[in-house]
Amino acid sequence: RKEEGQTRLRSLYALQEEVLHLNQQLDASEAQPHGDLLKLDPAALRTRGNQLCGLVSGIIRATSENGFPTAEDQAVAERALQEMRDLLTSLQQEITRACEDKRRRDEAAAREKRQESKMQQGPEVPREAPAPSQGPGGKQNEDLQVKVQDSTMQWYQQLQDASSQCVLAFEELTNSKDSQVKKIKMDLQKAATIPVSQISTIAGSKLKEIFDKIHSLLSGKPVQCGGHSVSVTLNPQGLDFVQYKLAEKFVKQGEEEVASHHEAAFPIAVVASGIWELHPRVGDLILAHLHRKCPYSVPFYPAFKEGMALEDYQRMLGYQVKDSKVEQQDNFLKRMSGMIRLYAAIIQLRWPYGSRQEIHPHGLNHGWRWLAQILNMEPLSDVTATLLFDFLEVCGNALMKQYQVQFWKVILLIKEDYFPRIEAITSSGQMGSFIRLKQFLEKCLQRKEIPVPKGFLTSSFWRS
C-alpha cells in the first residue's frame, strides 16, 4: 500500500507540473490577436485554470499532511488535468475561428467600401423589434430600448451551445428501444432527480446525506435508488445524461418549489452551489436551463423578429403555452420569481463542508453584474419591478456587506432614476409590484440596512 501511495504521489507531482504548464499557456491568451472577437471569455478560462491549479495543489497539500494520496485523490486530479487540457483546446480552436472571422469581416468591409463608392446610399438594415412592454398580446412600446452587452449575449449563447452539445452526447441513450437501456435511463433519471426533490428546510444533517448521494452519483460511484444499485458507469452516456437531468431538476425546483415556498431557495441553492463547485459542468448546465426558462436571469429581453409565430415568441419570453393558450400573468411572474430567487440564493451561498480555499464558482460578482445590467436596460412593466424586488430581498443583504458604499449608490440610483422609468411604463392595474419594490427600498434606505432574508441558513441549521 505504501508503494502504491508513493507511486500515486509521484504521479500527482508530474500531473501538477503539467497542469501548471497548461495554465501558463492559458495566461498567455491575454496577448492573443483579435481577443475582442472571441466568443469564449479568456479571463473566465484563466480563472477556471487557476481554480484547477488550486484544486491539484490542495490535494497534494492534504495528502502530505494525511499520508499518501488515495485512488480517488488521483482520479480527481486526473479529471482536473483533463479539464485543463479541454480549456486550452477550446481556446485554441476559438482563436483560430476568430482569426478566420476577422479575415472574412475585413474582406466584407472592403467589398462594402467598393459598393458605397458606386451608390449614394446603401440599403437600410432591418432592425429587430424590441420586446413588448406588456407581455403577450400587450401593446408594444416602439420607443423601448432593450439592449444587452455583447459579451453577455456571447456568454448566453456559449451556455446554450454547451447545453445542446450535452443533449447530443446522450442522444443514443434517450432514443434507444432496448428495454435494458430504457431501464438504465429511467434508473439514472430517478437517481438524479429524486434527491433534489427531497431537499427541504429540515435538518442540515439530512441535507448532507442528499448532497453526498448526488456527489457520489456524479463521481461514478454506485448509489441506492428504488432498492437497487445505480451508477453512471452502466452506460457510456450515463454521466452526460445525469448531469443534464440534475441541472434541469434544480431549475425546476426554483420554478415550482421556490415559487410556492420562498424559504426553500436556500437549502436547494446551497446544495446546487456545492455540486457546482465540485462538478463545474453541472453549474454551466444549471445556467443554461435557467436562462432558457427565465431569460431575465441573463438579463436578456428576447426581441420579436419579423415572421416569428406569436406562440414561439411568448415561449422565448418564458411563458408557458399549451393548446395555443398562454398562462396567466400571475402564474408567469410567480415562476420567474422562483427562479430569480434561487439564482440570488446560489450566488451568495457556499457548501459548508467544501474547500474554503476555492473561490465560489459563480459568486456575488455575478449578482452585481446582473443588477448593473438590469439598470442599464429599459424596464418591462410588471416583470422588472417584480424581479428586482425578489433579487434584492434574497441577496440584497449579501451585496450590501460585499460592496458597501457602492451598493448604496446603486440603491439611490434605483430610487431617483429607475423608479420614474418603471412608473412611466406601468399601467394602473400593474402597480402592485412597483409599489412593493418602492416601499421595500425606501424602508431599507431609511434604516440604512437590507434585512437578512427570511429562511437564510444559519449555523444552528447545520447543527440540527
C-alpha positions in Angstrom: 0.0 0.0 0.0 2.9 2.3 0.8 4.5 1.6 -2.5 1.2 2.3 -4.3 0.8 5.5 -2.3 4.3 6.6 -3.3 3.7 5.8 -6.9 0.5 7.9 -6.8 2.3 10.8 -5.1 5.0 10.8 -7.8 2.2 10.7 -10.4 0.4 13.6 -8.7 3.6 15.7 -8.8 4.0 15.0 -12.5 0.4 15.8 -13.1 0.7 19.1 -11.1 3.6 20.1 -13.3 1.6 19.6 -16.5 -1.4 21.4 -15.0 0.8 24.4 -14.2 2.4 24.4 -17.6 -1.0 24.3 -19.3 -2.2 27.1 -17.1 0.8 29.3 -18.2 -0.4 28.8 -21.8 -3.9 29.9 -20.8 -2.4 33.0 -19.1 -0.6 33.8 -22.4 -4.0 34.0 -24.1 -4.2 37.7 -23.0 -1.7 38.5 -25.7 -3.7 36.6 -28.4 -4.8 38.6 -31.5 -8.4 39.5 -32.1 -9.4 38.9 -28.5 -12.4 41.1 -28.9 -13.9 38.6 -31.4 -13.6 35.6 -29.1 -16.9 34.1 -28.1 -15.1 32.5 -25.1 -14.1 34.8 -22.3 -10.3 34.2 -21.8 -10.5 35.8 -18.3 -13.1 33.2 -17.3 -10.9 30.4 -18.7 -7.9 31.8 -16.8 -10.0 31.9 -13.6 -11.0 28.3 -14.1 -7.4 27.4 -14.9 -6.3 28.9 -11.6 -9.1 27.1 -9.7 -7.9 23.8 -11.2 -4.3 24.5 -10.2 -5.5 25.3 -6.7 -7.5 22.0 -6.7 -4.5 19.9 -7.6 -2.2 21.8 -5.2 -4.8 21.3 -2.4 -4.9 17.5 -3.0 -1.1 17.3 -2.7 -1.1 19.6 0.4 -3.8 17.5 2.0 -2.0 14.2 1.3 1.3 15.5 2.6 -0.5 16.1 5.9 -2.5 12.9 6.0 -0.1 10.3 4.4 -0.3 9.2 0.8 -3.0 10.0 -1.8 -5.8 7.7 -2.4 -7.0 6.4 -5.7 -9.9 8.9 -5.5 -7.5 11.8 -5.0 -5.6 10.7 -8.1 -8.9 10.4 -10.1 -10.0 13.9 -9.1 -6.6 15.3 -10.1 -6.7 13.5 -13.4 -10.1 14.9 -14.1 -8.7 18.4 -13.3 -5.9 17.8 -15.8 -8.3 16.7 -18.5 -10.5 19.7 -17.9 -7.4 21.9 -18.2 -6.5 20.3 -21.5 -10.0 20.8 -22.7 -9.9 24.5 -21.7 -6.7 25.1 -23.7 -8.1 23.1 -26.7 -11.3 25.2 -26.7 -9.3 28.4 -26.5 -7.0 27.5 -29.4 -9.9 26.5 -31.6 -11.7 29.7 -30.7 -8.6 31.8 -31.6 -8.4 30.1 -35.0 -12.1 30.8 -35.6 -11.7 34.4 -34.5 -8.8 35.0 -36.9 -10.8 33.5 -39.7 -13.8 35.7 -38.8 -11.6 38.7 -38.8 -10.3 37.9 -42.2 -13.8 37.5 -43.6 -15.0 40.7 -42.0 -12.1 42.6 -43.4 -12.9 41.2 -46.9 -16.6 42.1 -46.4 -15.8 45.6 -45.3 -13.6 46.1 -48.3 -16.4 44.9 -50.6 -18.8 47.3 -48.9 -16.5 50.2 -49.3 -16.2 49.5 -53.0 -20.0 49.3 -53.2 -20.5 52.5 -51.3 -18.4 54.4 -53.8 -20.9 53.3 -56.5 -24.1 54.1 -54.6 -25.1 57.3 -52.9 -27.0 55.5 -50.1 -26.8 51.8 -49.0 -29.8 49.7 -48.3 -31.5 50.2 -45.0 -30.7 47.4 -42.5 -33.9 46.0 -41.0 -34.0 46.3 -37.2 -35.3 43.8 -34.8 -38.3 45.0 -32.8 -37.8 45.3 -29.0 -39.7 43.1 -26.6 -43.2 44.3 -25.8 -43.6 46.0 -22.5 -47.0 44.5 -21.7 -46.1 40.8 -22.3 -48.1 38.5 -24.7 -50.8 40.2 -26.5 -49.9 43.6 -25.0 -49.3 46.8 -26.9 -45.7 47.2 -28.0 -43.8 50.4 -27.0 -41.9 51.4 -30.1 -39.5 53.7 -28.1 -38.4 50.9 -25.7 -34.7 50.1 -26.0 -33.8 46.8 -24.5 -30.1 46.2 -25.3 -27.7 43.9 -23.5 -24.0 43.8 -23.7 -22.4 41.8 -26.5 -20.2 39.9 -24.0 -23.3 38.9 -22.0 -25.0 37.6 -25.2 -21.9 35.7 -26.1 -21.9 34.1 -22.7 -25.6 33.2 -23.0 -25.1 31.7 -26.4 -22.0 29.7 -25.2 -24.0 28.2 -22.4 -26.9 27.3 -24.8 -24.4 25.7 -27.2 -22.9 23.6 -24.4 -26.3 22.5 -23.3 -27.2 21.4 -26.9 -23.9 19.5 -27.2 -24.7 17.7 -23.9 -28.1 16.6 -25.3 -26.5 15.3 -28.4 -23.9 13.4 -26.3 -26.7 11.2 -24.7 -28.9 11.0 -27.8 -28.4 7.3 -28.2 -29.4 6.6 -24.5 -32.5 8.7 -24.9 -33.7 7.2 -28.2 -32.7 3.5 -27.5 -35.5 1.0 -28.0 -33.6 -1.6 -26.0 -35.6 -2.5 -22.8 -32.4 -2.9 -20.7 -31.1 0.6 -21.8 -34.5 2.1 -21.2 -34.4 0.7 -17.6 -30.9 2.2 -17.1 -32.1 5.6 -18.4 -35.1 5.6 -16.0 -33.0 4.5 -13.0 -30.4 7.2 -13.7 -33.1 9.8 -14.1 -34.6 8.8 -10.7 -31.2 8.7 -9.1 -30.5 12.3 -10.3 -33.9 13.9 -9.7 -35.3 12.3 -6.5 -32.6 13.6 -4.1 -33.2 17.1 -5.4 -36.9 16.7 -4.7 -36.1 15.7 -1.2 -34.2 19.0 -0.4 -36.2 21.0 2.2 -35.7 23.3 5.2 -35.3 20.3 7.6 -32.1 19.5 9.4 -28.7 20.1 7.9 -27.6 16.5 8.5 -30.3 15.3 6.1 -29.1 17.8 3.5 -25.6 16.5 3.8 -26.8 12.9 3.1 -28.6 14.2 -0.1 -25.5 16.2 -1.2 -23.2 13.1 -0.7 -25.6 11.0 -2.7 -25.7 13.4 -5.7 -21.9 13.8 -5.5 -21.3 10.1 -5.4 -23.6 9.6 -8.4 -21.7 12.2 -10.4 -18.4 10.8 -9.3 -19.2 7.4 -10.9 -19.9 5.6 -7.6 -22.9 3.3 -7.2 -25.9 4.7 -5.3 -29.1 3.2 -4.0 -32.3 4.1 -5.8 -35.5 2.2 -5.7 -34.0 -0.7 -3.7 -31.1 -1.4 -6.1 -27.7 0.0 -7.1 -27.4 2.6 -9.9 -24.2 4.1 -11.4 -23.5 6.4 -14.4 -20.9 3.8 -15.5 -23.8 1.5 -16.5 -23.9 3.4 -19.9 -21.2 5.3 -21.7 -23.6 8.3 -22.0 -24.8 8.0 -18.4 -22.8 10.9 -17.0 -23.9 13.4 -19.6 -27.5 12.3 -19.1 -27.3 12.6 -15.3 -25.6 16.0 -15.4 -28.2 17.4 -17.8 -31.2 16.0 -15.8 -29.8 17.1 -12.5 -29.3 20.7 -13.7 -32.8 20.7 -15.2 -34.3 19.5 -11.9 -32.5 22.2 -9.8 -34.0 24.9 -12.1 -37.4 23.2 -12.0 -37.3 23.3 -8.2 -36.8 27.0 -8.5 -39.7 27.3 -10.9 -42.1 25.2 -8.7 -40.9 24.7 -5.1 -39.2 28.1 -4.5 -42.0 29.9 -6.4 -44.5 28.5 -3.8 -42.2 28.5 -0.7 -39.7 31.3 -0.8 -37.6 29.9 2.1 -36.9 26.7 0.1 -34.5 28.7 -2.1 -31.7 28.5 0.5 -31.3 24.7 1.1 -31.8 24.0 -2.7 -29.2 26.7 -3.5 -26.6 25.6 -1.0 -26.7 22.0 -2.5 -26.6 23.4 -6.1 -23.7 25.6 -5.2 -21.7 22.8 -3.6 -22.3 20.4 -6.6 -21.4 23.3 -9.0 -18.1 23.7 -7.1 -17.2 20.0 -7.5 -18.7 19.5 -10.9 -18.5 22.7 -12.9 -20.3 21.3 -16.0 -23.4 20.9 -13.9 -23.2 24.6 -13.0 -23.0 25.6 -16.6 -26.0 23.4 -17.4 -27.9 25.0 -14.5 -27.3 28.4 -16.0 -28.3 27.2 -19.5 -31.6 25.8 -18.2 -32.2 28.9 -16.1 -31.5 31.3 -18.9 -33.8 29.4 -21.3 -36.7 29.2 -18.9 -36.2 32.7 -17.4 -34.3 35.0 -19.9 -34.5 37.8 -17.4 -31.9 36.0 -15.3 -29.3 36.7 -18.0 -30.6 39.5 -18.2 -31.9 39.4 -21.7 -35.2 40.6 -23.3 -35.7 38.4 -26.4 -36.6 40.5 -29.5 -39.6 39.8 -31.6 -38.4 39.1 -35.2 -40.5 39.6 -38.3 -42.2 36.4 -39.4 -41.9 34.8 -35.9 -45.0 33.0 -34.7 -46.5 34.7 -31.6 -46.6 31.5 -29.6 -42.9 30.9 -30.3 -42.1 34.5 -29.1 -44.2 34.0 -26.0 -42.2 30.9 -25.1 -39.0 32.8 -25.7 -40.2 35.3 -23.1 -40.7 32.5 -20.6 -44.4 32.0 -20.9 -45.9 28.5 -20.9 -48.2 28.0 -23.9 -50.5 24.9 -24.1 -53.0 24.3 -26.8 -52.5 27.9 -28.0 -53.4 29.3 -24.6 -50.9 31.4 -22.7 -50.6 31.1 -19.0 -52.0 33.8 -16.7 -49.6 36.7 -15.9 -49.7 36.0 -12.2 -48.6 32.4 -12.7 -45.8 33.6 -15.1 -44.5 36.1 -12.6 -44.6 33.5 -9.8 -42.4 31.1 -11.8 -40.0 33.8 -12.8 -39.7 34.9 -9.2 -39.0 31.4 -8.0 -36.1 31.1 -10.5 -34.6 34.5 -9.8 -34.8 33.8 -6.0 -33.0 30.5 -6.5 -30.3 32.3 -8.5 -30.0 35.0 -5.9 -29.5 32.4 -3.2 -26.9 30.3 -5.2 -24.6 33.3 -5.8 -24.2 34.0 -2.1 -24.1 30.5 -0.6 -21.2 28.1 -0.2 -21.4 24.4 0.7 -20.2 24.5 4.3 -18.3 21.2 4.1 -16.3 22.1 0.9 -12.8 23.5 0.5 -12.6 27.1 1.7 -9.5 27.7 -0.5 -11.6 27.5 -3.6 -13.5 30.7 -4.8 -17.2 30.5 -5.3 -17.8 29.1 -8.8 -20.5 31.7 -9.5 -20.4 34.3 -6.7 -21.7 37.7 -5.8 -19.8 39.4 -8.5 -22.3 37.8 -10.9 -25.1 39.3 -8.9 -23.5 42.7 -9.1 -23.2 42.3 -12.9 -26.9 41.2 -13.2 -28.0 44.2 -11.1 -25.9 46.7 -13.1 -27.1 45.3 -16.5 -30.8 45.3 -15.5 -30.4 49.0 -14.5 -28.8 49.8 -17.9 -31.8 48.4 -19.7 -35.2 50.0 -20.1 -37.7 48.3 -17.6 -40.5 46.0 -18.7 -43.8 46.7 -16.9 -44.6 44.2 -14.1 -41.6 42.0 -14.8 -38.7 44.3 -13.9 -40.2 45.6 -10.6 -41.1 42.0 -9.6 -37.7 40.5 -10.3 -35.8 43.4 -8.8 -37.7 43.0 -5.5 -37.2 39.2 -5.5 -33.5 39.6 -6.2 -32.8 42.3 -3.6 -34.9 40.7 -0.9 -32.9 37.4 -1.3 -29.3 38.7 -1.8 -29.5 42.4 -1.1 -28.0 41.9 2.4 -25.1 39.9 1.0 -24.5 42.6 -1.7 -24.7 45.3 0.9 -22.0 43.6 3.0 -19.8 43.0 0.0 -20.0 46.3 -1.9 -21.0 48.7 1.0 -20.9 52.3 -0.3 -21.1 51.3 -3.9 -24.2 49.2 -3.2 -26.0 52.1 -1.6 -25.2 54.3 -4.6 -26.9 51.8 -6.8 -30.0 51.7 -4.5 -30.2 55.5 -4.6 -29.9 55.4 -8.4 -32.9 53.0 -8.5 -34.9 55.3 -6.3 -34.1 58.5 -8.1 -33.7 57.5 -11.7 -35.1 54.0 -12.2 -38.4 54.3 -10.2 -39.7 57.1 -12.6 -38.8 54.9 -15.6 -40.7 51.9 -14.2 -43.7 54.1 -13.2 -43.9 55.6 -16.7 -44.5 52.2 -18.4 -46.7 50.7 -15.7 -50.5 50.7 -16.0 -52.7 51.4 -13.0 -53.6 47.7 -12.8 -50.0 46.6 -12.6 -48.8 49.0 -9.9 -48.7 46.3 -7.2 -45.2 45.0 -7.9 -43.8 48.6 -8.3 -45.3 49.8 -5.0 -43.9 46.7 -3.2 -40.4 47.3 -4.6 -40.6 51.0 -3.8 -41.8 50.5 -0.2 -39.1 47.8 0.4 -36.2 50.0 -0.8 -37.5 53.2 0.9 -37.6 51.3 4.2 -34.1 49.9 3.6 -32.8 53.4 2.9 -34.5 54.7 6.0 -32.9 52.0 8.2 -29.6 52.0 6.2 -29.8 48.3 6.1 -31.1 45.5 3.9 -32.5 42.8 6.2 -31.3 39.2 6.2 -33.7 37.2 4.1 -36.3 35.0 5.8 -35.2 31.4 5.8 -31.4 32.1 5.4 -29.4 29.1 6.6 -27.7 29.8 10.0 -25.1 27.7 11.9 -27.9 26.2 14.0 -29.5 24.8 10.9 -26.3 22.7 10.2 -26.0 21.6 13.9 -29.6 20.2 13.8 
